C-alpha cells in the first residue's frame, strides 16, 4: 500500500549533500542538468529542450511534495523522488507500507558516490521517520549505474518486468526491494 508522504518541510543532510524540497529559484539548476543528453534518457525521460519544460517539471515536483532536490555546495545537482509504486504491477507489496524511489543526477557528478549517499539517507528517513515496511527501486537493465547504486544500498531483486519510458518505448527492467527488517539485519 502507498502511504501519503509530504517532504515539504523535510531537510536531510549527508556529509556532502542537503536534500530538501524544491523551490522556484532552483529552475536554472534543474534545466542545467536536465538538458544534458543521456541524463534523462537513462531514467526514462527525454532531456529537456527548453526552460519551459524544466519549469513544468519544477512545478510538478513542488506540487507533488514527494521529490527531494539534491543540493551540493549551494547548487541543485539532481532529484530523488519517493513515488507511489504501481500497485497493479506489484500486488505482492500490498500488505506492506511501501513507496518506490527514483533518482537522477547531473552527469558532472556521476561516479562520486553522491547518489548512493543520498539514497541511504532517504532510506533511513523512510524507515525511521515514515515507518515504511519496504522501499522499491527499479532500473532499466541497460542502466548499470543505477543498478550499482541499488546494490550498494542493500536492495534485492524482486522481479523483472517491462518498464515504459515517458517517451513511449518499452524497456526490460528490474524491480528491487529493501525491507526495513533486511536493513536492520545489515546494520547490526
Contact map, one row per residue, 1 for C-alpha under 8 A:
11100000000000000000000000000000000000000000000000000000000000000000000000000000000000100000111111100000000000000000000000000000000000000000000000000000000000000000000000000000000000000000
11110000000000000000000000000000000000000000000000000000000000000000000000000000000110000000000011100000000000000000000000000000000000000000000000000000000000000000000000000000000000000000
11111000000000000000000000000000000000000000000000000000000000000000000000000000000000000000000011100000000000000000000000000000000000000000000000000000000000000000000000000000000000000000
01111100000000000000000000000000000000000000000000000000000000000000000000000000000000000000000000000000000000000000000000000000000000000000000000000000000000000000000000000000000000000000
00111110000000000000000000000000000000000000000000000000000000001100000000000000010000000000000000000000000000000000000000000000010000000000000000000000000000000000000000000000000000000000
00011111100000000000000000000000000000000000000000000000000000001100000000000000000000000000000000000000000000000000000000000000000000000000000000000000000000000000000000000000000000000000
00001111110000000001100000000000000000000000000000000000000000001111000000000000000000000000000000000000000000000000000000000000000000000000000000000000000000000000000000000000000000000000
00000111110000000001100000000000000000000000000000000000000000001100000000000000000000000000000000000000000000000000000000000000000000000000000000000000000000000000000000000000000000000000
00000111111000000001100000000000000000000000000000000000000000000000000000000000000000000000000000000000000000000000000000000000000000000000000000000000000000000000000000000000000000000000
00000011111100000001100000000000000000000000000000000000000000000000000000000000000000000000000000000000000000000000000000000000000000000000000000000000000000000000000000000000000000000000
00000000111110000111100000000000000000000000000000000000000000000000000000000000000000000000000000000000000000000000000000000000000000000000000000000000000000000000000000000000000000000000
00000000011111000111000000000000000000000000000000000000000000000000000000000000000000000000000000000000000000000000000011000000000000000000000000000000000000000000000000000000000000000000
00000000001111111110000000000000000000000000000000000000000000000000000000000000000000000000000000000000000000000000000010000000000000000000000000000000000000000000000000000000000000000000
00000000000111111100000000000000000000000000000000000000000000000000000000000000000000000000000000000000000000000000110010000000000000000000000000000000000000000000000000000000000000000000
00000000000011111000000000000000000000000000000000000000000000000000000000000000000000000000000000000000000000000000000000000000000000000000000000000000000000000000000000000000000000000000
00000000000011111100000000000000000000000000000000000000000000000000000110000000000000000000000000000000000000000100000000000000000000000000000000000000000000000000000000000000000000000000
00000000000011111110000000000000000000000000000000000000000000000000011110000000000000000000000000000000000000000100010000000000000000000000000000000000000000000000000000000000000000000000
00000000001111011111000000000000000000000000000000000000000000000000011100000000000000000000000000000000000000000000000000000000000000000000000000000000000000000000000000000000000000000000
00000000001110001111100000000000000000000000000000000000000000000001111000000000000000000000000000000000000000000000010000000000000000000000000000000000000000000000000000000000000000000000
00000011111100000111110000000000000000000000000000000000000000000001111000000000000000000000000000000000000000000000000000000000000000000000000000000000000000000000000000000000000000000000
00000011111000000011111000000000000000000000000000000000000001001111100000000000000000000000000000000000000000000000000000000000000000000000000000000000000000000000000000000000000000000000
00000000000000000001111101000000000000000000000000000000010011000011100000000000000000000000000000000000000000000000000000000000000000000000000000000000000000000000000000000000000000000000
00000000000000000000111111100000000000000000000000000000010001000000000000000000000000000000000000000000000000000000000000000000000000000000000000000000000000000000000000000000000000000000
00000000000000000000011111100000000000000000000000000000010000000000000000000000000000000000000000000000000000000000000000000000000000000000000000000000000000000000000000000000000000000000
00000000000000000000001111110000000000000000000000000000000000000000000000000000000000000000000000000000000000000000000000000000000000000000000000000000000000000000000000000000000000000000
00000000000000000000011111111100000000000000000000000000000000000000000000010000000000000000000000000000000000000000000000000000000000000000000000000000000000000000000000000000000000000000
00000000000000000000001111111110000000000000000000100110010000000000000000000000000000000000000000000000000000000000000000000000000000000000000000000000000000000000000000000000000000000000
00000000000000000000000011111111000000000000000000100000000000000000000000000000000000000000000000000000000000000000000000000000000000000000000000000000000000000000000000000000000000000000
00000000000000000000000001111111100000000000000000000000000000000000000000111000000000000000000000000000000000000000000000000000000000000000000000000000000000000000000000000000000000000000
00000000000000000000000001111111110000000000000000000100010000000000000000011100000000000000000000000000000000000000000000000000000000000000000000000000000000000000000000000000000000000000
00000000000000000000000000111111111000000000000101100100000000000000000000000000000000000000000000000000000000000000000000000000000000000000000000000000000000000000000000000000000000000000
00000000000000000000000000011111111100000000000000000000000000000000000000000000000000000000000000000000000000000000000000000000000000000000000000000000000000000000000000000000000000000000
00000000000000000000000000001111111100100000000000000000000000000000000000001100000000000000000000000000111000000000000000000000000000000000000000000000000000000000000000000000000000000000
00000000000000000000000000000111111110110000001100000100000000000000000000000000000000000000000000000000010000000000000000000000000000000000000000000000000000000000000000000000000000000000
00000000000000000000000000000011111110100000001111000000000000000000000000000000000000000000000000000000000000000000000000000000000000000000000000000000000000000000000000000000000000000000
00000000000000000000000000000001111111110000001100000000000000000000000000000000000000000000000000000000001000000000000000000000000000000000000000000000000000000000000000000000000000000000
00000000000000000000000000000000011111111000011000000000000000000000000000000000000000000000000000000000000000000000000000000000000000000000000000000000000000000000000000000000000000000000
00000000000000000000000000000000000111111100001000000000000000000000000000000000000000000000000000000000000000000000000000000000000000000000000000000000000000000000000000000000000000000000
00000000000000000000000000000000111111111110001000000000000000000000000000000000000000000000000000000001111000000000000000000000000000000000000000000000000000000000000000000000000000000000
00000000000000000000000000000000010111111111111000000000000000000000000000000000000000000000000000000001000000000000000000000000000000000000000000000000000000000000000000000000000000000000
00000000000000000000000000000000000011111111111000000000000000000000000000000000000000000000000000000000000000000000000000000000000000000000000000000000000000000000000000000000000000000000
00000000000000000000000000000000000001111111100000000000000000000000000000000000000000000000000000000000000000000000000000000000000000000001001000000000000000000000000000000000000000000000
00000000000000000000000000000000000000111111100000000000000000000000000000000000000000000000000000000011000000000000000000000000000000000011000000000000000000000000000000000000000000000000
00000000000000000000000000000000000000011111110000000000000000000000000000000000000000000000000000000000000000000000000000000000000000000000000000000000000000000001111000000000000000000000
00000000000000000000000000000000000000011111111000000000000000000000000000000000000000000000000000000000000000000000000000000000000000000000000000000000000000000000111000000000000000000000
00000000000000000000000000000000000010011001111100000000000000000000000000000000000000000000000000000000000000000000000000000000000000000000000000000000000000000000011000000000000000000000
00000000000000000000000000000000011111111000111110000000000000000000000000000000000000000000000000000000000000000000000000000000000000000000000000000000000000000000000000000000000000000000
00000000000000000000000000000010011100000000011111101100000000000000000000000000000000000000000000000000000000000000000000000000000000000000000000000000000000000000000000000000000000000000
00000000000000000000000000000000001000000000001111101000000000000000000000000000000000000000000000000000000000000000000000000000000000000000000000000000000000000000000000000000000000000000
00000000000000000000000000000010001000000000000111111100000000000000000000000000000000000000000000000000000000000000000000000000000000000000000000000000000000000000000000000000000000000000
00000000000000000000000000110010000000000000000111111110000000000000000000000000000000000000000000000000000000000000000000000000000000000000000000000000000000000000000000000000000000000000
00000000000000000000000000000000000000000000000001111111000000000000000000000000000000000000000000000000000000000000000000000000000000000000000000000000000000000000000000000000000000000000
00000000000000000000000000000000000000000000000111111111100000000000000000000000000000000000000000000000000000000000000000000000000000000000000000000000000000000000000000000000000000000000
00000000000000000000000000100110010000000000000101111111110000000000000000000000000000000000000000000000000000000000000000000000000000000000000000000000000000000000000000000000000000000000
00000000000000000000000000100000000000000000000000111111111000000000000000000000000000000000000000000000000000000000000000000000000000000000000000000000000000000000000000000000000000000000
00000000000000000000000000000000000000000000000000011111111100000000000000000000000000000000000000000000000000000000000000000000000000000000000000000000000000000000000000000000000000000000
00000000000000000000000000000000000000000000000000001111111110000000000000000000000000000000000000000000000000000000000000000000000000000000000000000000000000000000000000000000000000000000
00000000000000000000011100100100000000000000000000000111111111000000000000000000000000000000000000000000000000000000000000000000000000000000000000000000000000000000000000000000000000000000
00000000000000000000000000000000000000000000000000000011111111100000000000000000000000000000000000000000000000000000000000000000000000000000000000000000000000000000000000000000000000000000
00000000000000000000000000000000000000000000000000000001111111110000000000000000000000000000000000000000000000000000000000000000000000000000000000000000000000000000000000000000000000000000
00000000000000000000010000000000000000000000000000000000111111111110000000000000000000000000000000000000000000000000000000000000000000000000000000000000000000000000000000000000000000000000
00000000000000000000111000000000000000000000000000000000011111111010000000000000000000000000000000000000000000000000000000000000000000000000000000000000000000000000000000000000000000000000
00000000000000000000000000000000000000000000000000000000001111111000000000000000000000000000000000000000000000000000000000000000000000000000000000000000000000000000000000000000000000000000
00000000000000000000000000000000000000000000000000000000000111111110000000000000000000000000000000000000000000000000000000000000000000000000000000000000000000000000000000000000000000000000
00001111000000000000100000000000000000000000000000000000000011111110000000000000000000000000000000000000000000000000000000000000000000000000000000000000000000000000000000000000000000000000
00001111000000000000100000000000000000000000000000000000000010011111000000000000111000000000000000000000000000000000000000000000000000000000000000000000000000000000000000000000000000000000
00000010000000000000110000000000000000000000000000000000000011011111100000000011111000000000000000000000000000000000000000000000000000000000000000000000000000000000000000000000000000000000
00000010000000000011110000000000000000000000000000000000000000000111110000000011100000000000000000000000000000000000000000000000000000000000000000000000000000000000000000000000000000000000
00000000000000000011110000000000000000000000000000000000000000000011111000011111000000000000000000000000000000000000000000000000000000000000000000000000000000000000000000000000000000000000
00000000000000001111000000000000000000000000000000000000000000000001111100011111000000000000000000000000000000000000010000000000000000000000000000000000000000000000000000000000000000000000
00000000000000001111000000000000000000000000000000000000000000000000111111111100000000000000000000000000000000000000000000000000000000000000000000000000000000000000000000000000000000000000
00000000000000011100000000000000000000000000000000000000000000000000011111111000000000000000000000000000000000000000000000000000000000000000000000000000000000000000000000000000000000000000
00000000000000011000000000000000000000000000000000000000000000000000001111100000000000000000000000000000000000000000000000000000000000000000000000000000000000000000000000000000000000000000
00000000000000000000000000000000000000000000000000000000000000000000001111110000000000000000000000000000000000000000000000000000000000000000000000000000000000000000000000000000000000000000
00000000000000000000000000001000000000000000000000000000000000000000001111111000000000000000000000000000000000000000000000000000000000000000000000000000000000000000000000000000000000000000
00000000000000000000000001001100000000000000000000000000000000000000111101111100000000000000000000000000000000000000000000000000000000000000000000000000000000000000000000000000000000000000
00000000000000000000000000001100100000000000000000000000000000000000111100111110000000000000000000000000110010000000000000000000000000000000000000000000000000000000000000000000000000000000
00000000000000000000000000000100100000000000000000000000000000000000111000011111000000000000000000000011110000000000000000000000000000000000000000000000000000000000000000000000000000000000
00000000000000000000000000000000000000000000000000000000000000000011110000001111100000000000000000000011100000000000000000000000000000000000000000000000000000000000000000000000000000000000
00000000000000000000000000000000000000000000000000000000000000000011110000000111110000000000000000001111000000000000011000000000000000000000000000000000000000000000000000000000000000000000
00000000000000000000000000000000000000000000000000000000000000000111000000000011111000000000000000001110000000000000000000000000000000000000000000000000000000000000000000000000000000000000
00001000000000000000000000000000000000000000000000000000000000000110000000000001111100000000000000111100000000000000000000000000000000000000000000000000000000000000000000000000000000000000
00000000000000000000000000000000000000000000000000000000000000000110000000000000111110000000000000111100000000000000000000000000000000000000000000000000000000000000000000000000000000000000
01000000000000000000000000000000000000000000000000000000000000000000000000000000011111000000000000110000000000000000000000000000000000000000000000000000000000000000000000000000000000000000
01000000000000000000000000000000000000000000000000000000000000000000000000000000001111100100000001110000000000000000000000000000000000010000000000000000000000000000000000000000000000000000
00000000000000000000000000000000000000000000000000000000000000000000000000000000000111111100000000000000000000000000000000000000000000000000000000000000000000000000000000000000000000000000
10000000000000000000000000000000000000000000000000000000000000000000000000000000000011111110110000000000000000000000000000000000000000000000000000000000000000000000000000000000000000000000
00000000000000000000000000000000000000000000000000000000000000000000000000000000000001111110000000000000000000000000000000000000000000000000000000000000000000000000000000000000000000000000
00000000000000000000000000000000000000000000000000000000000000000000000000000000000001111110000000000000000000000000000000000000000000000000000000000000000000000000000000000000000000000000
00000000000000000000000000000000000000000000000000000000000000000000000000000000000011111111110000000000000000000000000000000000000000000000000000000000000000000000000000000000000000000000
00000000000000000000000000000000000000000000000000000000000000000000000000000000000000111111110000000000000000000000000000000000000000000000000000000000000000000000000000000000000000000000
00000000000000000000000000000000000000000000000000000000000000000000000000000000000000000111111000000000000000000000000000000000000000000000000000000000000000000000000000000000000000000000
10000000000000000000000000000000000000000000000000000000000000000000000000000000000000100111111101000000000000000000000000000000000000000000000000000000000000000000000000000000000000000000
10000000000000000000000000000000000000000000000000000000000000000000000000000000000000100111111110000000000000000000000000000000000000000000000000000000000000000000000000000000000000000000
10000000000000000000000000000000000000000000000000000000000000000000000000000000000000000001111110000000000000000000000000000000000000000000000000000000000000000000000000000000000000000000
10000000000000000000000000000000000000000000000000000000000000000000000000000000000000000000111111000000000000000000000000000000000111000000000000000000000000000000000000000000000000000000
11100000000000000000000000000000000000000000000000000000000000000000000000000000000000000000011111100000000000000000000000000000001111000000000000000000000000000000000000000000000000000000
11100000000000000000000000000000000000000000000000000000000000000000000000000000000010000000100111110000000000000000000000000000000111110000000000000000000000000000000000000000000000000000
11100000000000000000000000000000000000000000000000000000000000000000000000000000011110000000000011111000000000000000000000000000000101110000000000000000000000000000000000000000000000000000
00000000000000000000000000000000000000000000000000000000000000000000000000000000011110000000000001111100000000000000000000000000000000111000000000000000000000000000000000000000000000000000
00000000000000000000000000000000000000000000000000000000000000000000000000000001111000000000000000111110000000000000000000000000000000111000000000000000000000000000000000000000000000000000
00000000000000000000000000000000000000000000000000000000000000000000000000000001111000000000000000011111000000000000000000000000000000001100000000000000000000000000000000000000000000000000
00000000000000000000000000000000000000000010000000000000000000000000000000000111100000000000000000001111100000000010000000000000000000000000000000000000000000000000000000000000000000000000
00000000000000000000000000000000000000110010000000000000000000000000000000000111000000000000000000000111110000000000000000000000000000000000000000000000000000000000000000000000000000000000
00000000000000000000000000000000100000100000000000000000000000000000000000001110000000000000000000000011111011000010000000000000000000000000000000000000000000000000000000000000000000000000
00000000000000000000000000000000110000100000000000000000000000000000000000001100000000000000000000000001111111000000000000000000000000000000000000000000000000000000000000000000000000000000
00000000000000000000000000000000100100100000000000000000000000000000000000000000000000000000000000000000111111000000000000000000000000000000000000000000000000000000000000000000000000000000
00000000000000000000000000000000000000000000000000000000000000000000000000000000000000000000000000000000011111000000000000000000000000000000000000000000000000000000000000000000000000000000
00000000000000000000000000000000000000000000000000000000000000000000000000001000000000000000000000000000111111110100000000000000000000000000000000000000000000000000000000000000000000000000
00000000000000000000000000000000000000000000000000000000000000000000000000000000000000000000000000000000111111111100000000000000000000000000000000000000000000000000000000000000000000000000
00000000000000000000000000000000000000000000000000000000000000000000000000000000000000000000000000000000000011111100000000000000000000000000000000000000000000000000000000000000000000000000
00000000000000000000000000000000000000000000000000000000000000000000000000000000000000000000000000000000000011111100000000000000000000000000000000000000000000000000000000000000000000000000
00000000000000000000000000000000000000000000000000000000000000000000000000000000000000000000000000000000000001111111100000000000000000000000000000000000000000000000000000000000000000000000
00000000000000011000000000000000000000000000000000000000000000000000000000000000000000000000000000000000000011111111110000000000000000000000000000000000000000000000000000000000000000000000
00000000000000000000000000000000000000000000000000000000000000000000000000000000000000000000000000000010100000001111111000000000000000000000000000001000000000000000000000000000000000000000
00000000000000000000000000000000000000000000000000000000000000000000000000000000000000000000000000000000000000001111111100000000000000000000000000001101100000000000000000000000000000000000
00000000000001000000000000000000000000000000000000000000000000000000000000000000000000000000000000000000000000001111111110000000000000000000000000000000000000000000000000000000000000000000
00000000000001001010000000000000000000000000000000000000000000000000010000000001000000000000000000000000000000000111111111000000000000000000000000000000000000000000000000000000000000000000
00000000000000000000000000000000000000000000000000000000000000000000000000000001000000000000000000000000000000000011111111100000000000000000000000000000100000000000000000000000000000000000
00000000000000000000000000000000000000000000000000000000000000000000000000000000000000000000000000000000000000000001111111110000000000000000000000000000100000000000000000000000000000000000
00000000000111000000000000000000000000000000000000000000000000000000000000000000000000000000000000000000000000000000111111111000000000000000000000000000000000000000000000000000000000000000
00000000000100000000000000000000000000000000000000000000000000000000000000000000000000000000000000000000000000000000011111111100000000000000000000000000000000000000000000000000000000000000
00000000000000000000000000000000000000000000000000000000000000000000000000000000000000000000000000000000000000000000001111111110000000100000000000000000000000000000000000000000000000000000
00000000000000000000000000000000000000000000000000000000000000000000000000000000000000000000000000000000000000000000000111111111100000000000000000000000000000000000000000000000000000000000
00000000000000000000000000000000000000000000000000000000000000000000000000000000000000000000000000000000000000000000000011111111110000000000000000000000000000000000000000000000000000000000
00000000000000000000000000000000000000000000000000000000000000000000000000000000000000000000000000000000000000000000000001111111111100000000000000000000000000000000000000000000000000000000
00000000000000000000000000000000000000000000000000000000000000000000000000000000000000000000000000000000000000000000000000111111111111000000000000000000000000000000000000000000000100000000
00000000000000000000000000000000000000000000000000000000000000000000000000000000000000000000000000000000000000000000000000011111111100000000000000000000000000000000000000000000000000000000
00000000000000000000000000000000000000000000000000000000000000000000000000000000000000000000000000000000000000000000000000011111111000000000000000000000000000000000000000000000000000000000
00001000000000000000000000000000000000000000000000000000000000000000000000000000000000000000000000000000000000000000000000001111111100000000000000000000000000000000000000000000000000000000
00000000000000000000000000000000000000000000000000000000000000000000000000000000000000000000000010000000000000000000000000000111111110000000000000000000000000000000000000000000000000000000
00000000000000000000000000000000000000000000000000000000000000000000000000000000000000000000000111100000000000000000000000000111011111100000000000000000000000000000000000000000000100000000
00000000000000000000000000000000000000000000000000000000000000000000000000000000000000000000000111000000000000000000000000000010001111100000000000000000000000000000000000000000001110000000
00000000000000000000000000000000000000000000000000000000000000000000000000000000000000000000000111100000000000000000000000000010000111110000000000000000000000000000000000000000111100000000
00000000000000000000000000000000000000000000000000000000000000000000000000000000000000000000000001111000000000000000000000100000000111111000000000000000000000000000000000000000111000000000
00000000000000000000000000000000000000000000000000000000000000000000000000000000000010000000000001111000000000000000000000000000000001111100000000000000000000000000000000000011110000000000
00000000000000000000000000000000000000000000000000000000000000000000000000000000000000000000000000011100000000000000000000000000000000111110000000000100001000000000000000000011100000000000
00000000000000000000000000000000000000000000000000000000000000000000000000000000000000000000000000000100000000000000000000000000000000011111000000000000000000000000000000001111000000000000
00000000000000000000000000000000000000000010000000000000000000000000000000000000000000000000000000000000000000000000000000000000000000001111101001100000000000000000000000001110000000000000
00000000000000000000000000000000000000000110000000000000000000000000000000000000000000000000000000000000000000000000000000000000000000000111111000000000000000000010000000111100000000000000
00000000000000000000000000000000000000000000000000000000000000000000000000000000000000000000000000000000000000000000000000000000000000000011111100100000000000000000000000111100000000000000
00000000000000000000000000000000000000000000000000000000000000000000000000000000000000000000000000000000000000000000000000000000000000000001111100000000000000000000000000000000000000000000
00000000000000000000000000000000000000000100000000000000000000000000000000000000000000000000000000000000000000000000000000000000000000000011111111100000000000000000000000000000000000000000
00000000000000000000000000000000000000000000000000000000000000000000000000000000000000000000000000000000000000000000000000000000000000000000111111110000000000000000000000000000000000000000
00000000000000000000000000000000000000000000000000000000000000000000000000000000000000000000000000000000000000000000000000000000000000000000001111111000000000000000000000000000000000000000
00000000000000000000000000000000000000000000000000000000000000000000000000000000000000000000000000000000000000000000000000000000000000000010001111111100000000000000000000000000000000000000
00000000000000000000000000000000000000000000000000000000000000000000000000000000000000000000000000000000000000000000000000000000000000000010101111111110000000000000000000000000000000000000
00000000000000000000000000000000000000000000000000000000000000000000000000000000000000000000000000000000000000000000000000000000000000000000000111111111000000000000000000000000000000000000
00000000000000000000000000000000000000000000000000000000000000000000000000000000000000000000000000000000000000000011000000000000000000000000000011111111100000000000000000000000000000000000
00000000000000000000000000000000000000000000000000000000000000000000000000000000000000000000000000000000000000000001000000000000000000001000000001111111111000000000000000000001000000000000
00000000000000000000000000000000000000000000000000000000000000000000000000000000000000000000000000000000000000000000000000000000000000000000000000111111111100000000000000000000000000000000
00000000000000000000000000000000000000000000000000000000000000000000000000000000000000000000000000000000000000000001000000000000000000000000000000011111111000000000000000000000000000000000
00000000000000000000000000000000000000000000000000000000000000000000000000000000000000000000000000000000000000000001001100000000000000000000000000001111111000000000000000000000000000000000
00000000000000000000000000000000000000000000000000000000000000000000000000000000000000000000000000000000000000000000000000000000000000000000000000000111111100000000000000000000010000100000
00000000000000000000000000000000000000000000000000000000000000000000000000000000000000000000000000000000000000000000000000000000000000001000000000000111111110000000000000000001110000000000
00000000000000000000000000000000000000000000000000000000000000000000000000000000000000000000000000000000000000000000000000000000000000000000000000000010011111000000000000000001110000000000
00000000000000000000000000000000000000000000000000000000000000000000000000000000000000000000000000000000000000000000000000000000000000000000000000000000001111100000000000000111100000000000
00000000000000000000000000000000000000000000000000000000000000000000000000000000000000000000000000000000000000000000000000000000000000000000000000000000000111110000000000000111100000000000
00000000000000000000000000000000000000000000000000000000000000000000000000000000000000000000000000000000000000000000000000000000000000000000000000000000000011111000000000000111000000000000
00000000000000000000000000000000000000000000000000000000000000000000000000000000000000000000000000000000000000000000000000000000000000000000000000000000000001111100000000011110000000000000
00000000000000000000000000000000000000000000000000000000000000000000000000000000000000000000000000000000000000000000000000000000000000000000000000000000000000111110000000011110000000000000
00000000000000000000000000000000000000000000000000000000000000000000000000000000000000000000000000000000000000000000000000000000000000000000000000000000000000011111000001111000000000000000
00000000000000000000000000000000000000000000000000000000000000000000000000000000000000000000000000000000000000000000000000000000000000000001000000000000000000001111100001111000000000000000
00000000000000000000000000000000000000000001000000000000000000000000000000000000000000000000000000000000000000000000000000000000000000000000000000000000000000000111110111100000000000000000
00000000000000000000000000000000000000000001100000000000000000000000000000000000000000000000000000000000000000000000000000000000000000000000000000000000000000000011111111100000000000000000
00000000000000000000000000000000000000000001110000000000000000000000000000000000000000000000000000000000000000000000000000000000000000000000000000000000000000000001111110000000000000000000
00000000000000000000000000000000000000000001110000000000000000000000000000000000000000000000000000000000000000000000000000000000000000000000000000000000000000000000111110000000000000000000
00000000000000000000000000000000000000000000000000000000000000000000000000000000000000000000000000000000000000000000000000000000000000000000000000000000000000000001111111000000000000000000
00000000000000000000000000000000000000000000000000000000000000000000000000000000000000000000000000000000000000000000000000000000000000000000000000000000000000000001111111100000000000000000
00000000000000000000000000000000000000000000000000000000000000000000000000000000000000000000000000000000000000000000000000000000000000000000000000000000000000000111100111110000000000000000
00000000000000000000000000000000000000000000000000000000000000000000000000000000000000000000000000000000000000000000000000000000000000000001100000000000000000000111100011111000000000000000
00000000000000000000000000000000000000000000000000000000000000000000000000000000000000000000000000000000000000000000000000000000000000000001100000000000000000011110000001111100000000000000
00000000000000000000000000000000000000000000000000000000000000000000000000000000000000000000000000000000000000000000000000000000000000000111100000000000000000011110000000111110000000000000
00000000000000000000000000000000000000000000000000000000000000000000000000000000000000000000000000000000000000000000000000000000000000000111100000000000000011111000000000011111000000000000
00000000000000000000000000000000000000000000000000000000000000000000000000000000000000000000000000000000000000000000000000000000000000011110000000000000000011111000000000001111100000000000
00000000000000000000000000000000000000000000000000000000000000000000000000000000000000000000000000000000000000000000000000000000000000011100000000000100001111100000000000000111110000000000
00000000000000000000000000000000000000000000000000000000000000000000000000000000000000000000000000000000000000000000000000000000000001111000000000000000001111000000000000000011111000000000
00000000000000000000000000000000000000000000000000000000000000000000000000000000000000000000000000000000000000000000000000000000000001110000000000000000011100000000000000000001111101100000
00000000000000000000000000000000000000000000000000000000000000000000000000000000000000000000000000000000000000000000000000000000000011100000000000000000000000000000000000000000111111100000
00000000000000000000000000000000000000000000000000000000000000000000000000000000000000000000000000000000000000000000000000000010000111000000000000000000000000000000000000000000011111110000
00000000000000000000000000000000000000000000000000000000000000000000000000000000000000000000000000000000000000000000000000000000000010000000000000000000000000000000000000000000001111111000
00000000000000000000000000000000000000000000000000000000000000000000000000000000000000000000000000000000000000000000000000000000000000000000000000000000000000000000000000000000011111111100
00000000000000000000000000000000000000000000000000000000000000000000000000000000000000000000000000000000000000000000000000000000000000000000000000000000010000000000000000000000011111111110
00000000000000000000000000000000000000000000000000000000000000000000000000000000000000000000000000000000000000000000000000000000000000000000000000000000000000000000000000000000000111111111
00000000000000000000000000000000000000000000000000000000000000000000000000000000000000000000000000000000000000000000000000000000000000000000000000000000000000000000000000000000000011111111
00000000000000000000000000000000000000000000000000000000000000000000000000000000000000000000000000000000000000000000000000000000000000000000000000000000000000000000000000000000000001111111
00000000000000000000000000000000000000000000000000000000000000000000000000000000000000000000000000000000000000000000000000000000000000000000000000000000000000000000000000000000000000111111
00000000000000000000000000000000000000000000000000000000000000000000000000000000000000000000000000000000000000000000000000000000000000000000000000000000000000000000000000000000000000011111
